[in-house]
């Protein structure tokens, strides 16, 4: 569960290294195949080219997770920040779909599920993602759209 914070609170946290990501960024596991596919999906469908991707294993990624009360070593940890407000779990995925627009807004239909179901589904996939899909190295993906969005 994300700790409630005022918008852009990470900018005032001395433990978070200064960075420039614009209004939309995500922190995701750079060693997870599902996350690498997610980064590619975001890069290909982000027509406004506004998303930045921060590897969880970076100093910045770990500091942002800790700032929001998330455990950087927990496989279910994923962070999405939009206009200074942080989201995680399936709620973050739904918001990414809305932000990308078009057909991806359909992901918002998942919001009708009770929160306990959303969290359960997300946790099941997150905890088993390596077993189901293996590993990858997000930082060495050949996709130039992904590489130009990475903040290392």
C-alpha positions as CSV (number, residue, x, y, z in Angstrom):
1,X,0.0,0.0,0.0
2,X,1.4,3.4,-1.0
3,X,1.8,6.0,1.7
4,X,-0.3,9.0,1.1
5,X,1.8,12.0,0.3
6,X,1.3,15.5,-1.1
7,X,1.9,15.9,-4.9
8,X,5.6,16.1,-5.8
9,X,6.7,15.3,-2.2
10,X,9.6,13.3,-3.6
11,X,11.2,16.6,-4.7
12,X,11.6,17.6,-1.0
13,X,13.0,14.3,0.2
14,X,16.7,14.6,0.6
15,X,17.0,10.8,0.2
16,X,15.7,11.0,-3.4
17,X,18.4,12.1,-5.8
18,X,17.4,15.1,-8.0
19,X,16.0,14.1,-11.4
20,X,13.9,15.4,-14.2
21,X,11.2,13.1,-15.5
22,X,8.4,15.5,-16.4
23,X,4.9,14.8,-15.1
24,X,4.7,11.0,-15.8
25,X,7.1,8.3,-14.7
26,X,7.1,4.7,-13.6
27,X,9.5,2.7,-11.5
28,X,9.7,-1.0,-12.5
29,X,11.8,-4.0,-12.1
30,X,14.6,-3.9,-14.7
31,X,15.3,-7.7,-14.4
32,X,11.7,-8.9,-15.0
33,X,10.5,-10.0,-18.5
34,X,6.9,-8.9,-17.7
35,X,8.2,-5.4,-16.7
36,X,10.4,-5.2,-19.8
37,X,7.4,-6.0,-22.0
38,X,5.4,-3.4,-20.0
39,X,8.1,-0.8,-20.7
40,X,8.0,-1.7,-24.4
41,X,4.2,-1.5,-24.4
42,X,4.3,2.0,-22.8
43,X,7.0,3.2,-25.2
44,X,5.1,2.1,-28.3
45,X,1.7,3.5,-27.3
46,X,2.8,6.8,-25.6
47,X,2.0,9.1,-28.5
48,X,2.8,12.2,-26.4
49,X,6.2,10.7,-25.5
50,X,5.8,11.8,-21.9
51,X,6.5,8.6,-19.9
52,X,9.9,8.1,-18.3
53,X,11.0,4.7,-16.9
54,X,13.2,4.3,-13.9
55,X,14.7,0.9,-13.1
56,X,13.8,-0.3,-9.6
57,X,17.4,-1.4,-9.1
58,X,18.8,2.1,-9.6
59,X,19.6,4.3,-6.6
60,X,16.8,6.7,-7.8
61,X,14.3,3.8,-8.2
62,X,15.0,2.4,-4.8
63,X,14.8,5.9,-3.2
64,X,11.4,6.7,-4.8
65,X,10.0,3.3,-3.7
66,X,11.2,3.9,-0.1
67,X,9.8,7.4,-0.2
68,X,6.3,6.1,-0.9
69,X,6.6,3.3,1.7
70,X,7.1,0.5,-0.8
71,X,9.7,-2.2,-0.4
72,X,12.1,-2.2,-3.4
73,X,12.8,-5.9,-2.7
74,X,9.2,-6.9,-2.8
75,X,8.3,-8.4,-6.2
76,X,4.9,-6.9,-6.1
77,X,6.3,-3.4,-5.9
78,X,5.6,-1.2,-8.9
79,X,5.2,2.6,-8.8
80,X,3.5,5.0,-11.2
81,X,3.6,8.7,-10.7
82,X,1.3,11.0,-12.6
83,X,1.3,14.8,-12.0
84,X,3.1,14.3,-8.7
85,X,0.7,11.7,-7.3
86,X,1.8,8.1,-6.8
87,X,-0.1,4.9,-7.5
88,X,0.8,1.2,-7.4
89,X,-0.7,-2.2,-8.0
90,X,-3.5,-2.7,-10.5
91,X,-4.7,0.9,-9.9
92,X,-1.4,2.1,-11.4
93,X,-1.9,-0.1,-14.5
94,X,-5.5,1.2,-14.9
95,X,-4.2,4.8,-14.8
96,X,-1.4,4.0,-17.3
97,X,-4.1,2.7,-19.7
98,X,-6.2,5.9,-19.3
99,X,-3.1,8.1,-19.8
100,X,-2.2,6.2,-23.0
101,X,-5.7,6.7,-24.3
102,X,-7.4,5.1,-27.2
103,X,-8.2,1.5,-26.9
104,X,-6.1,1.3,-23.8
105,X,-8.8,3.1,-21.8
106,X,-10.6,-0.3,-21.8
107,X,-8.2,-1.3,-19.0
108,X,-10.2,1.0,-16.9
109,X,-12.9,-1.6,-16.8
110,X,-10.8,-3.5,-14.3
111,X,-11.7,-0.7,-11.8
112,X,-15.2,-2.2,-11.4
113,X,-13.7,-5.2,-9.6
114,X,-13.6,-4.9,-5.8
115,X,-10.3,-3.5,-4.6
116,X,-9.5,-6.8,-2.7
117,X,-9.8,-8.7,-6.0
118,X,-7.7,-6.2,-7.9
119,X,-5.0,-6.4,-5.3
120,X,-5.2,-10.2,-5.2
121,X,-4.9,-10.5,-9.0
122,X,-2.0,-8.0,-9.1
123,X,-0.1,-9.7,-6.3
124,X,-0.6,-13.2,-7.8
125,X,0.9,-12.0,-11.2
126,X,3.6,-9.9,-9.5
127,X,4.8,-12.7,-7.3
128,X,4.8,-15.3,-10.1
129,X,6.0,-13.2,-13.0
130,X,9.6,-14.5,-13.1
131,X,8.3,-18.1,-12.8
132,X,5.8,-17.6,-15.6
133,X,7.8,-15.3,-18.0
134,X,11.4,-15.4,-16.9
135,X,13.9,-12.6,-16.6
136,X,15.1,-9.9,-18.9
137,X,17.3,-6.8,-18.6
138,X,15.3,-3.7,-19.2
139,X,18.4,-1.6,-19.5
140,X,19.8,-3.5,-22.4
141,X,16.7,-3.9,-24.5
142,X,17.4,-3.1,-28.1
143,X,14.2,-1.1,-28.5
144,X,15.3,2.6,-29.0
145,X,11.9,3.9,-27.8
146,X,12.5,2.2,-24.4
147,X,16.1,3.2,-24.2
148,X,15.4,6.9,-24.7
149,X,12.9,6.9,-21.8
150,X,15.1,5.2,-19.3
151,X,16.4,7.3,-16.4
152,X,19.3,5.5,-14.9
